[in-house]
Amino acid sequence: MILGDSLTQEALSAGSKTNTTISPDGAIRLAVTLPDGAVQHFECPPDATCANWRATELEAPGSGFNFNEPVTEQWGHALTLIALNSLT
């Protein structure tokens, strides 16, 4: 499994809260809060497909990591559904 998919799987299976925002250029940004208070971010460019999601920053209490890892279409589909549901 690629790193982006591993980060997505962990966030979706352990996450407790999501927040979705749309940037001025139309990109979707999804934040998933993990049990330890860390927040894993995912981004999808405007007018993209489920295959264009990327795992980006991990904000953790006292530290963090910057990722730019692709997420496969299968996991991207799940991210899209969650992002769209949290917008409504």
N, CA, C and O atoms as a printed pandas DataFrame, in Angstrom:
     atom_number atom_name residue_name chain_id  residue_number  x_coord  y_coord  z_coord
0              1         N          MET        A               1    0.857   -1.167    0.000
1              2        CA          MET        A               1    0.000    0.000    0.000
2              3         C          MET        A               1    0.908    1.236    0.000
3              4         O          MET        A               1    1.911    1.278    0.712
4              5         N          ILE        A               2    0.547    2.229   -0.799
5              6        CA          ILE        A               2    1.344    3.445   -0.853
6              7         C          ILE        A               2    1.084    4.302    0.383
7              8         O          ILE        A               2    0.060    4.145    1.048
8              9         N          LEU        A               3    2.010    5.207    0.688
9             10        CA          LEU        A               3    1.912    6.008    1.899
10            11         C          LEU        A               3    0.618    6.827    1.944
11            12         O          LEU        A               3   -0.022    6.898    2.992
12            13         N          GLY        A               4    0.226    7.442    0.835
13            14        CA          GLY        A               4   -1.004    8.229    0.812
14            15         C          GLY        A               4   -2.221    7.406    1.188
15            16         O          GLY        A               4   -3.098    7.879    1.910
16            17         N          ASP        A               5   -2.276    6.176    0.701
17            18        CA          ASP        A               5   -3.390    5.290    1.055
18            19         C          ASP        A               5   -3.329    4.880    2.525
19            20         O          ASP        A               5   -4.366    4.778    3.181
20            21         N          SER        A               6   -2.136    4.645    3.041
21            22        CA          SER        A               6   -1.993    4.286    4.452
22            23         C          SER        A               6   -2.454    5.426    5.354
23            24         O          SER        A               6   -3.150    5.199    6.344
24            25         N          LEU        A               7   -2.063    6.656    5.007
25            26        CA          LEU        A               7   -2.499    7.814    5.785
26            27         C          LEU        A               7   -4.017    7.981    5.718
27            28         O          LEU        A               7   -4.658    8.327    6.711
28            29         N          THR        A               8   -4.577    7.734    4.543
29            30        CA          THR        A               8   -6.026    7.843    4.368
30            31         C          THR        A               8   -6.749    6.779    5.167
31            32         O          THR        A               8   -7.720    7.072    5.865
32            33         N          GLN        A               9   -6.283    5.546    5.068
33            34        CA          GLN        A               9   -6.916    4.457    5.805
34            35         C          GLN        A               9   -6.904    4.736    7.299
35            36         O          GLN        A               9   -7.921    4.554    7.967
36            37         N          GLU        A              10   -5.775    5.172    7.830
37            38        CA          GLU        A              10   -5.681    5.469    9.262
38            39         C          GLU        A              10   -6.632    6.600    9.650
39            40         O          GLU        A              10   -7.331    6.508   10.659
40            41         N          ALA        A              11   -6.656    7.660    8.853
41            42        CA          ALA        A              11   -7.518    8.804    9.163
42            43         C          ALA        A              11   -8.990    8.418    9.127
43            44         O          ALA        A              11   -9.759    8.815   10.003
44            45         N          LEU        A              12   -9.385    7.644    8.114
45            46        CA          LEU        A              12  -10.798    7.298    7.971
46            47         C          LEU        A              12  -11.250    6.251    8.981
47            48         O          LEU        A              12  -12.412    6.245    9.386
48            49         N          SER        A              13  -10.350    5.371    9.388
49            50        CA          SER        A              13  -10.763    4.351   10.352
50            51         C          SER        A              13  -10.700    4.861   11.790
51            52         O          SER        A              13  -11.478    4.407   12.630
52            53         N          ALA        A              14   -9.801    5.785   12.093
53            54        CA          ALA        A              14   -9.644    6.256   13.470
54            55         C          ALA        A              14  -10.201    7.651   13.704
55            56         O          ALA        A              14  -10.433    8.043   14.848
56            57         N          GLY        A              15  -10.417    8.405   12.631
57            58        CA          GLY        A              15  -10.849    9.792   12.770
58            59         C          GLY        A              15  -12.194    9.950   13.446
59            60         O          GLY        A              15  -13.072    9.094   13.341
60            61         N          SER        A              16  -12.336   11.073   14.149
61            62        CA          SER        A              16  -13.571   11.298   14.884
62            63         C          SER        A              16  -14.368   12.492   14.377
63            64         O          SER        A              16  -15.549   12.629   14.696
64            65         N          LYS        A              17  -13.741   13.344   13.599
65            66        CA          LYS        A              17  -14.406   14.555   13.134
66            67         C          LYS        A              17  -13.775   14.975   11.815
67            68         O          LYS        A              17  -12.577   14.786   11.605
68            69         N          THR        A              18  -14.593   15.550   10.921
69            70        CA          THR        A              18  -14.059   16.052    9.656
70            71         C          THR        A              18  -14.495   17.495    9.447
71            72         O          THR        A              18  -15.508   17.947    9.980
72            73         N          ASN        A              19  -13.708   18.192    8.666
73            74        CA          ASN        A              19  -14.029   19.556    8.287
74            75         C          ASN        A              19  -13.576   19.748    6.840
75            76         O          ASN        A              19  -12.440   19.428    6.489
76            77         N          THR        A              20  -14.458   20.263    6.019
77            78        CA          THR        A              20  -14.135   20.488    4.621
78            79         C          THR        A              20  -14.231   21.966    4.308
79            80         O          THR        A              20  -15.177   22.644    4.709
80            81         N          THR        A              21  -13.244   22.449    3.589
81            82        CA          THR        A              21  -13.264   23.826    3.114
82            83         C          THR        A              21  -12.950   23.834    1.628
83            84         O          THR        A              21  -12.320   22.917    1.100
84            85         N          ILE        A              22  -13.398   24.881    0.974
85            86        CA          ILE        A              22  -13.115   25.090   -0.443
86            87         C          ILE        A              22  -12.265   26.349   -0.550
87            88         O          ILE        A              22  -12.657   27.406   -0.056
88            89         N          SER        A              23  -11.111   26.243   -1.188
89            90        CA          SER        A              23  -10.233   27.401   -1.336
90            91         C          SER        A              23  -10.802   28.338   -2.399
91            92         O          SER        A              23  -11.684   27.942   -3.160
92            93         N          PRO        A              24  -10.310   29.570   -2.460
93            94        CA          PRO        A              24  -10.798   30.510   -3.471
94            95         C          PRO        A              24  -10.656   30.001   -4.909
95            96         O          PRO        A              24  -11.440   30.379   -5.779
96            97         N          ASP        A              25   -9.664   29.150   -5.159
97            98        CA          ASP        A              25   -9.500   28.615   -6.519
98            99         C          ASP        A              25  -10.347   27.367   -6.772
99           100         O          ASP        A              25  -10.324   26.818   -7.874
100          101         N          GLY        A              26  -11.100   26.912   -5.752
101          102        CA          GLY        A              26  -11.991   25.776   -5.921
102          103         C          GLY        A              26  -11.445   24.447   -5.433
103          104         O          GLY        A              26  -12.134   23.431   -5.528
104          105         N          ALA        A              27  -10.230   24.428   -4.914
105          106        CA          ALA        A              27   -9.663   23.181   -4.392
106          107         C          ALA        A              27  -10.408   22.765   -3.131
107          108         O          ALA        A              27  -10.836   23.607   -2.342
108          109         N          ILE        A              28  -10.556   21.465   -2.950
109          110        CA          ILE        A              28  -11.203   20.919   -1.759
110          111         C          ILE        A              28  -10.119   20.563   -0.751
111          112         O          ILE        A              28   -9.111   19.948   -1.097
112          113         N          ARG        A              29  -10.338   20.954    0.489
113          114        CA          ARG        A              29   -9.407   20.623    1.561
114          115         C          ARG        A              29  -10.209   19.943    2.671
115          116         O          ARG        A              29  -11.135   20.527    3.234
116          117         N          LEU        A              30   -9.840   18.712    2.968
117          118        CA          LEU        A              30  -10.513   17.912    3.990
118          119         C          LEU        A              30   -9.569   17.706    5.163
119          120         O          LEU        A              30   -8.427   17.286    4.975
120          121         N          ALA        A              31  -10.035   17.997    6.368
121          122        CA          ALA        A              31   -9.259   17.779    7.589
122          123         C          ALA        A              31   -9.957   16.715    8.426
123          124         O          ALA        A              31  -11.163   16.795    8.659
124          125         N          VAL        A              32   -9.201   15.724    8.875
125          126        CA          VAL        A              32   -9.738   14.641    9.703
126          127         C          VAL        A              32   -9.011   14.673   11.045
127          128         O          VAL        A              32   -7.786   14.562   11.104
128          129         N          THR        A              33   -9.783   14.826   12.120
129          130        CA          THR        A              33   -9.206   14.854   13.461
130          131         C          THR        A              33   -9.043   13.429   13.974
131          132         O          THR        A              33   -9.987   12.640   13.962
132          133         N          LEU        A              34   -7.840   13.115   14.422
133          134        CA          LEU        A              34   -7.510   11.784   14.928
134          135         C          LEU        A              34   -7.680   11.741   16.447
135          136         O          LEU        A              34   -7.741   12.792   17.084
136          137         N          PRO        A              35   -7.757   10.547   17.039
137          138        CA          PRO        A              35   -8.016   10.431   18.476
138          139         C          PRO        A              35   -7.006   11.161   19.373
139          140         O          PRO        A              35   -7.362   11.607   20.464
140          141         N          ASP        A              36   -5.764   11.284   18.927
141          142        CA          ASP        A              36   -4.749   11.955   19.749
142          143         C          ASP        A              36   -4.743   13.473   19.575
143          144         O          ASP        A              36   -3.880   14.158   20.125
144          145         N          GLY        A              37   -5.700   13.999   18.814
145          146        CA          GLY        A              37   -5.796   15.426   18.585
146          147         C          GLY        A              37   -5.084   15.909   17.332
147          148         O          GLY        A              37   -5.215   17.072   16.951
148          149         N          ALA        A              38   -4.338   15.032   16.697
149          150        CA          ALA        A              38   -3.675   15.389   15.440
150          151         C          ALA        A              38   -4.735   15.561   14.354
151          152         O          ALA        A              38   -5.829   15.005   14.446
152          153         N          VAL        A              39   -4.398   16.334   13.330
153          154        CA          VAL        A              39   -5.312   16.554   12.214
154          155         C          VAL        A              39   -4.577   16.223   10.920
155          156         O          VAL        A              39   -3.562   16.838   10.595
156          157         N          GLN        A              40   -5.105   15.238   10.182
157          158        CA          GLN        A              40   -4.548   14.870    8.880
158          159         C          GLN        A              40   -5.328   15.608    7.801
159          160         O          GLN        A              40   -6.558   15.572    7.774
160          161         N          HIS        A              41   -4.598   16.278    6.912
161          162        CA          HIS        A              41   -5.212   17.048    5.840
162          163         C          HIS        A              41   -5.063   16.317    4.506
163          164         O          HIS        A              41   -4.073   15.631    4.250
164          165         N          PHE        A              42   -6.088   16.494    3.667
165          166        CA          PHE        A              42   -6.098   15.962    2.312
166          167         C          PHE        A              42   -6.545   17.079    1.382
167          168         O          PHE        A              42   -7.358   17.920    1.766
168          169         N          GLU        A              43   -6.021   17.094    0.164
169          170        CA          GLU        A              43   -6.389   18.129   -0.795
170          171         C          GLU        A              43   -6.678   17.522   -2.159
171          172         O          GLU        A              43   -6.071   16.531   -2.566
172          173         N          CYS        A              44   -7.631   18.151   -2.855
173          174        CA          CYS        A              44   -7.984   17.751   -4.211
174          175         C          CYS        A              44   -8.132   19.029   -5.038
175          176         O          CYS        A              44   -8.859   19.938   -4.635
176          177         N          PRO        A              45   -7.460   19.114   -6.181
177          178        CA          PRO        A              45   -7.552   20.323   -6.998
178          179         C          PRO        A              45   -8.958   20.533   -7.556
179          180         O          PRO        A              45   -9.757   19.599   -7.603
180          181         N          PRO        A              46   -9.256   21.755   -7.978
181          182        CA          PRO        A              46  -10.575   22.016   -8.570
182          183         C          PRO        A              46  -10.761   21.188   -9.840
183          184         O          PRO        A              46   -9.802   20.921  -10.564
184          185         N          ASP        A              47  -11.990   20.790  -10.098
185          186        CA          ASP        A              47  -12.348   20.029  -11.310
186          187         C          ASP        A              47  -11.537   18.746  -11.479
187          188         O          ASP        A              47  -11.273   18.317  -12.602
188          189         N          ALA        A              48  -11.144   18.137  -10.363
189          190        CA          ALA        A              48  -10.367   16.908  -10.419
190          191         C          ALA        A              48  -11.280   15.704  -10.205
191          192         O          ALA        A              48  -12.471   15.852   -9.930
192          193         N          THR        A              49  -10.708   14.522  -10.333
193          194        CA          THR        A              49  -11.449   13.283  -10.097
194          195         C          THR        A              49  -11.024   12.690   -8.759
195          196         O          THR        A              49  -10.171   13.245   -8.067
196          197         N          CYS        A              50  -11.616   11.577   -8.409
197          198        CA          CYS        A              50  -11.269   10.894   -7.170
198          199         C          CYS        A              50   -9.811   10.431   -7.154
199          200         O          CYS        A              50   -9.262   10.155   -6.087
200          201         N          ALA        A              51   -9.192   10.346   -8.309
201          202        CA          ALA        A              51   -7.801    9.897   -8.401
202          203         C          ALA        A              51   -6.798   11.022   -8.167
203          204         O          ALA        A              51   -5.592   10.792   -8.255
204          205         N          ASN        A              52   -7.263   12.220   -7.876
205          206        CA          ASN        A              52   -6.364   13.362   -7.735
206          207         C          ASN        A              52   -6.171   13.853   -6.308
207          208         O          ASN        A              52   -5.580   14.913   -6.102
208          209         N          TRP        A              53   -6.651   13.117   -5.326
209          210        CA          TRP        A              53   -6.460   13.505   -3.932
210          211         C          TRP        A              53   -5.005   13.302   -3.538
211          212         O          TRP        A              53   -4.315   12.436   -4.074
212          213         N          ARG        A              54   -4.551   14.120   -2.587
213          214        CA          ARG        A              54   -3.217   13.997   -2.027
214          215         C          ARG        A              54   -3.313   14.116   -0.509
215          216         O          ARG        A              54   -4.087   14.922    0.008
216          217         N          ALA        A              55   -2.532   13.319    0.196
217          218        CA          ALA        A              55   -2.388   13.468    1.639
218          219         C          ALA        A              55   -1.352   14.568    1.850
219          220         O          ALA        A              55   -0.246   14.501    1.315
220          221         N          THR        A              56   -1.720   15.582    2.635
221          222        CA          THR        A              56   -0.817   16.716    2.823
222          223         C          THR        A              56   -0.362   16.792    4.281
223          224         O          THR        A              56    0.190   15.817    4.790
224          225         N          GLU        A              57   -0.572   17.909    4.963
225          226        CA          GLU        A              57   -0.008   18.067    6.301
226          227         C          GLU        A              57   -0.655   17.166    7.341
227          228         O          GLU        A              57   -1.826   16.799    7.249
228          229         N          LEU        A              58    0.153   16.827    8.327
229          230        CA          LEU        A              58   -0.329   16.203    9.545
230          231         C          LEU        A              58    0.029   17.169   10.664
231          232         O          LEU        A              58    1.199   17.338   11.006
232          233         N          GLU        A              59   -0.991   17.797   11.228
233          234        CA          GLU        A              59   -0.786   18.707   12.356
234          235         C          GLU        A              59   -0.943   17.898   13.628
235          236         O          GLU        A              59   -2.001   17.324   13.886
236          237         N          ALA        A              60    0.121   17.854   14.422
237          238        CA          ALA        A              60    0.074   17.111   15.677
238          239         C          ALA        A              60    0.457   18.049   16.812
239          240         O          ALA        A              60    1.247   18.972   16.614
240          241         N          PRO        A              61   -0.095   17.821   17.998
241          242        CA          PRO        A              61    0.273   18.665   19.138
242          243         C          PRO        A              61    1.793   18.663   19.330
243          244         O          PRO        A              61    2.390   17.615   19.574
244          245         N          GLY        A              62    2.398   19.809   19.221
245          246        CA          GLY        A              62    3.831   19.941   19.431
246          247         C          GLY        A              62    4.707   19.594   18.244
247          248         O          GLY        A              62    5.928   19.729   18.330
248          249         N          SER        A              63    4.127   19.153   17.138
249          250        CA          SER        A              63    4.933   18.814   15.960
250          251         C          SER        A              63    4.035   18.705   14.746
251          252         O          SER        A              63    2.851   19.037   14.800
252          253         N          GLY        A              64    4.596   18.247   13.676
253          254        CA          GLY        A              64    3.820   18.056   12.463
254          255         C          GLY        A              64    4.694   17.542   11.337
255          256         O          GLY        A              64    5.920   17.513   11.449
256          257         N          PHE        A              65    4.059   17.140   10.260
257          258        CA          PHE        A              65    4.759   16.638    9.095
258          259         C          PHE        A              65    4.083   17.204    7.857
259          260         O          PHE        A              65    2.874   17.435    7.855
260          261         N          ASN        A              66    4.849   17.424    6.820
261          262        CA          ASN        A              66    4.288   17.833    5.538
262          263         C          ASN        A              66    4.454   16.686    4.560
263          264         O          ASN        A              66    5.567   16.241    4.280
264          265         N          PHE        A              67    3.348   16.224    4.055
265          266        CA          PHE        A              67    3.340   15.172    3.047
266          267         C          PHE        A              67    2.841   15.767    1.734
267          268         O          PHE        A              67    2.178   16.805    1.728
268          269         N          ASN        A              68    3.149   15.132    0.664
269          270        CA          ASN        A              68    2.567   15.433   -0.631
270          271         C          ASN        A              68    2.446   14.095   -1.351
271          272         O          ASN        A              68    3.052   13.867   -2.398
272          273         N          GLU        A              69    1.641   13.220   -0.753
273          274        CA          GLU        A              69    1.544   11.837   -1.212
274          275         C          GLU        A              69    0.242   11.594   -1.966
275          276         O          GLU        A              69   -0.825   11.997   -1.503
276          277         N          PRO        A              70    0.319   10.942   -3.119
277          278        CA          PRO        A              70   -0.909   10.632   -3.857
278          279         C          PRO        A              70   -1.751    9.602   -3.127
279          280         O          PRO        A              70   -1.244    8.767   -2.379
280          281         N          VAL        A              71   -3.053    9.686   -3.368
281          282        CA          VAL        A              71   -4.025    8.742   -2.837
282          283         C          VAL        A              71   -4.677    8.070   -4.044
283          284         O          VAL        A              71   -5.080    8.753   -4.986
284          285         N          THR        A              72   -4.785    6.751   -4.027
285          286        CA          THR        A              72   -5.375    6.055   -5.165
286          287         C          THR        A              72   -6.861    6.391   -5.309
287          288         O          THR        A              72   -7.490    6.896   -4.379
288          289         N          GLU        A              73   -7.393    6.107   -6.462
289          290        CA          GLU        A              73   -8.788    6.438   -6.760
290          291         C          GLU        A              73   -9.760    5.794   -5.780
291          292         O          GLU        A              73  -10.757    6.408   -5.403
292          293         N          GLN        A              74   -9.479    4.565   -5.367
293          294        CA          GLN        A              74  -10.367    3.877   -4.415
294          295         C          GLN        A              74  -10.494    4.677   -3.123
295          296         O          GLN        A              74  -11.608    4.923   -2.661
296          297         N          TRP        A              75   -9.389    5.081   -2.540
297          298        CA          TRP        A              75   -9.423    5.866   -1.304
298          299         C          TRP        A              75   -9.879    7.292   -1.594
299          300         O          TRP        A              75  -10.533    7.916   -0.759
300          301         N          GLY        A              76   -9.542    7.803   -2.759
301          302        CA          GLY        A              76   -9.989    9.139   -3.147
302          303         C          GLY        A              76  -11.504    9.221   -3.242
303          304         O          GLY        A              76  -12.092   10.256   -2.930
304          305         N          HIS        A              77  -12.132    8.142   -3.668
305          306        CA          HIS        A              77  -13.593    8.106   -3.733
306          307         C          HIS        A              77  -14.180    8.279   -2.327
307          308         O          HIS        A              77  -15.140    9.026   -2.136
308          309         N          ALA        A              78  -13.602    7.592   -1.361
309          310        CA          ALA        A              78  -14.072    7.724    0.025
310          311         C          ALA        A              78  -13.865    9.152    0.528
311          312         O          ALA        A              78  -14.745    9.710    1.184
312          313         N          LEU        A              79  -12.717    9.743    0.229
313          314        CA          LEU        A              79  -12.451   11.128    0.632
314          315         C          LEU        A              79  -13.464   12.081   -0.003
315          316         O          LEU        A              79  -13.952   12.998    0.657
316          317         N          THR        A              80  -13.778   11.866   -1.274
317          318        CA          THR        A              80  -14.752   12.724   -1.969
318          319         C          THR        A              80  -16.115   12.637   -1.297
319          320         O          THR        A              80  -16.753   13.662   -1.058
320          321         N          LEU        A              81  -16.566   11.429   -0.992
321          322        CA          LEU        A              81  -17.871   11.259   -0.346
322          323         C          LEU        A              81  -17.911   11.948    1.013
323          324         O          LEU        A              81  -18.888   12.620    1.342
324          325         N          ILE        A              82  -16.863   11.785    1.794
325          326        CA          ILE        A              82  -16.828   12.418    3.110
326          327         C          ILE        A              82  -16.782   13.944    2.966
327          328         O          ILE        A              82  -17.486   14.660    3.678
328          329         N          ALA        A              83  -15.966   14.427    2.060
329          330        CA          ALA        A              83  -15.851   15.879    1.864
330          331         C          ALA        A              83  -17.190   16.472    1.434
331          332         O          ALA        A              83  -17.604   17.507    1.956
332          333         N          LEU        A              84  -17.861   15.836    0.501
333          334        CA          LEU        A              84  -19.144   16.361    0.029
334          335         C          LEU        A              84  -20.207   16.300    1.119
335          336         O          LEU        A              84  -21.027   17.210    1.237
336          337         N          ASN        A              85  -20.199   15.234    1.916
337          338        CA          ASN        A              85  -21.178   15.118    3.003
338          339         C          ASN        A              85  -20.924   16.127    4.109
339          340         O          ASN        A              85  -21.875   16.587    4.741
340          341         N          SER        A              86  -19.678   16.484    4.363
341          342        CA          SER        A              86  -19.417   17.432    5.440
342          343         C          SER        A              86  -19.642   18.882    4.996
343          344         O          SER        A              86  -19.656   19.789    5.828
344          345         N          LEU        A              87  -19.818   19.101    3.693
345          346        CA          LEU        A              87  -20.148   20.436    3.200
346          347         C          LEU        A              87  -21.629   20.742    3.374
347          348         O          LEU        A              87  -22.012   21.908    3.469
348          349         N          THR        A              88  -22.460   19.715    3.415
349          350        CA          THR        A              88  -23.908   19.938    3.489
350          351         C          THR        A              88  -24.409   20.031    4.902
351          352         O          THR        A              88  -25.606   20.217    5.122
